[in-house]
Amino acid sequence: MTLPLPLPLQLRLQLRVQLQLQLQLQLQLQLQPTLTCRGHRQVRELVFPNLEDGTGEYGEKTLNKAVEMVKAVPGFTRGFEVTRVSKSRVGCNFKTVLWWGARQDAPVVGKASLSALAEGGMCLTHHTPTSNGKEHAPPTTFDNEMSRQDIYEMSDFIIDLADSGVKTVDLHKTVQQKSGKRLGREGKALVRCIVEKHLEDSREAFNDAQEFLAHLQRSKAHLWFRADNQSRITSIAWASDVQKAAAVRFHSVIITDTTFNTNRYKFSLALVVVVDHENHSQIVMQALLSNERQESFQFVYESLKELCEGGSPKVCFSDNDAAETNAIELVFPGTVHKLCIWHTYGNIREHGGGLGEGVLSEVIRKFRKAAFAQTVEYFLQAKTELLAFLPRESKMYNYMANNIFGKGRVEKWASCVHPGLHTLGICSTQRVEAMNSAVKRLVTRSGTMVELNRALMGKVQDDANKTKRKSDGGRLPRAPLSSMSSMENVKRGLLKHFSFVVDAVKHERSSTHAIKDTEAQVVAALGYNATCLVRGEDEARLLLDELVADADKAKLWYDTSSGDLIDPLQATTGAAGVSMVSRTSVPHFAHLLRDQNVNSVVRVSMITPPSEFGHLVALGPDGFFLCTCLRQLEHGLLCPHGLKAMWTEGVDRFNGATISPRWRESETPWLMADLAAKPATLSAGLAASAGLPVAVSQPPRVDPNSTASRSGPNVPSYASTVWRASTAQ
């Protein structure tokens, strides 16, 4: 037996040759009885050697040998009568072929197909006795004819035409006009296959959709859907009662994203994720979308608004999809829309493919510096450095200047625009990406809608159980230690001293996460020094005005590299948002305190290494404080700098409603809400240079001697929950 010699892949790609041996020409050829089943079986069992010798004859020796072996089978080729009457462009319909594929070492006997013939195969009738060694005309081809790849790339367009009721002839004309090429016979056949496959899938999807809707109705889910003019579902959104409760309570900050390969119908899965009171991610709504156009995203957000009983999120994080951005602006006009920083990095990388070695990484580094700049001045400096780094005539310069730093885009990713925005420290869609990953491990791309829903509801229930376990104190009760270390004694002493703070937080029925975080910040206060700069309302106002005039005197610490992304899935106890880097400028800090009673201003710095730079903490009545780290606003939790300042000044009162309502069960209004809502106020000139919006004008200054109530955390009506040190002991 001759062993087949391997033929180079590139050469075999040129040798997609069909040697078609005719058993029966449809309507034209008559097969004589001399062809026996035994002869047919012998042909099927033949093994053909590869005789390629590298002479460049493109495998002719191998093919000719294969033909001789087939013809040598007794009774197989006798009695053929070839009549050339077919004028078909694509050749003949044969029942048996000799095929040499690109990844085969030698020819094999197989079934003939029109598609294989159209891909470059040849019908060689001269291998039958009566053809006189002549080959009939090969398939007719046209230079301007659409390839199979061209047609597949237009599949969505073809399906849209078919769904619109366009007749077959008009559909072919429209496809040809759009492509600028001609549809051959094979092309029309492929178009027909695409349409028929779509109709078959639609019928199957219709049945599954009916079952899915019935399943959701039986489970009493909150349901919204849209259908086309043929009563086929194009978008469907739903949520359980558990999800609705979480959506109503925690929808002030939402993260959204879409993913694929979760069902057999190629619908995109859209998830809406929130952060609950224990800092766990929760899916509050899911939707299946036939496309990702603006109207589909608008349907999702309208459904979410109804689920939240008319409520709108304060902040929404999404990727850089323009259709989704437009939908958010239409449905939630008052929502602050933030773009995922990771997706923005990805877009920059896509547009920087032609840059030299090391240039792209430097562009991203400089952009990162601008994204996390704490003040507008530092932002402008980073922007200027980045654009100066790129040649003005380059495509990358144009993309960065007109797109990334374009009008209406900067405020969606720059931190300096709204330093105290209550984002929970989120700056990406990582939470929802983690949910997508978890769901995809539970489903397959060939699954039904019902199977997808079961996986989603299982994930939702698991996450709800996880939060409940944390709120209940964990799975196992904690056993008290028989003896304590020196550090444990110090910790207990600190917690006892600040028991009025911890008790005030507990009084508001705060979550386990918030209580543990408060205790962690109390202990962390040990690592700081505190020095009172001024005491008294008038002195504090004079100092703030002086610092606004000369910001260097504030001795705040700015570090544009400190905006490193924090994994939002990690526990934040004693970690997230705690930094010696100021998150705001002196003018904005003074603007936040404009209508607050300020009794003293304290500078807080690290014990080791010692430094004259640090945070400024303003203290007011009833335990009010505001630190330049802005953790109270961004995360809605306390910071160790403010607690250290309270300790130094002997403050013994605290209002638990300083904690964000997200982290507690009580309905007491958030005392810091007005401050968190204030964006940075810029002059027209500075805003134009940075490409940022000009904030609303400052409200009139309130007379500190006035008896009228002020807005903010010092309103007397909020003082009912203030805890004193004496009552807490």
Secondary structure, DSSP 8 states (H G I E B T S, - for coil): --------HHHHHHT-EEE---S--TTT----TT--HHHHHHHHT--------SSSSTTHHHHHHHHHHHHTSTTTSTT---------TT----S-EEEE-TT-SS-EEE---HHHHHTT----GGGSGGGTT---------TTB--HHHHHHTHHHHHHHHHTT--HHHHHHHHHHHHTSB--HHHHHHHHHHHHHHHHHHHHHHHHHHHHHHHHHHTT-EEEEEE-TTS-EEEEEEE-HHHHHHHHHHTTEEEEEEE-SSSTT--EEEEEEEE-TTS-EEEEEEEEES--SHHHHHHHHHHHHHHTTT---SEEEE-S-HHHHHHHHHH-TTSEEEE-HHHHHHHHHHHTTTS-TTHHHHHHHHHHHHHT-SSHHHHHHHHHHHHHHS-TTSHHHHHIIIIITSTTTGGGT-GGGSTT---TT--SSHHHHHHHHHHHTT--TT--HHHHHHHHHHHHHHHHHHHHHHHTT-SS-----SS--HHHHHHHHHHHHTHHHHHHHHHTTB-HHHHHHHHHHHHHGGGEEEEEEEESHHHHHHHHHHHHH-GGGG-----GGG-----TTS--TT-TT--SS-SS-HHHHHHHTTTS---EEEEEEETTTT-S--EEEEE-GGG-EEETT-HHHHTSS--HHHHHHHHHHT--EEEGGGS-GGGBS-----TTHHHHT------HHHHHHHT------------TT--S--SSTT-GGGGGGEEEHHHH-
